[in-house]
């Protein structure tokens, strides 16, 4: 059975980190949306957001090329940590008990999956 | 801003909400299938890189990205993702995003099941319980909780 190298895990974590910034820029883009196709093309926030998503997907594929999907795919969920943090920092969206509880469960889940690596 | 619950909403809103749930459910399945295509395509790219390799030689990153574009399975996988994103944006008009989180979380279940049957990976106790925790966690994220600031 193919093992999952640490470098693959690092690639996927990098990918989810970059992807979380993609979400921030898409949100900025949505807030600065002007009507029409021209408005969509000239929306630089959206362009930056999409570029970040493309970058993050290259890192993801580099990671997933070696190793098991059952280990690597669930790690994407760690991206919610960053998303919730950026939402608080940049958009003043408060931390709530459900967000913190959900994050705690996600972290426990990813830790358990890594325990089952062998 | 609180969304009306399904029970007290008028009939057309209820229908829109049900359609949103259905579209989202479909998206989790196609998303998981896309993930299989991405895995199968990625193994066709020969480059075995580490993060250190990429940091030292950024050209490797560019070369890898170009190989991705020329890979039919990766192309189809990401095209499916693109279509999914479009469908999700339609679904979001019918229902609040936070209420759709429990459905989005199902993707983790489908990907795990498909990894076993399509990719021949092994599931064990820890992996199963771990996925259950993640699904629970993602489902909880969108609930209206007490704001702790």
Interface residues (C-beta under 8 A of the other chain):
Chain A: X1 X7 X10 X11 X14 X57 X58 X60 X61 X62 X64 X65 X66 X68 X69 X70 X71 X73 X74 X77 X80 X84 X94 X95 X96 X97 X98 X99 X100 X101 X102 X103 X104 X105 X106 X107 X108 X109 X110 X111 X112 X113 X114 X115 X116
Chain B: X35 X36 X38 X39 X41 X42 X43 X45 X47 X48 X49 X50 X51 X54 X61 X64 X65 X68 X74 X78 X108 X111 X112 X115 X116 X119 X121 X122 X123 X124 X125 X126 X127 X129 X130 X131 X132 X133 X134 X135 X136 X137 X138 X139 X140 X141 X142 X143 X144 X145 X146 X147 X148 X149
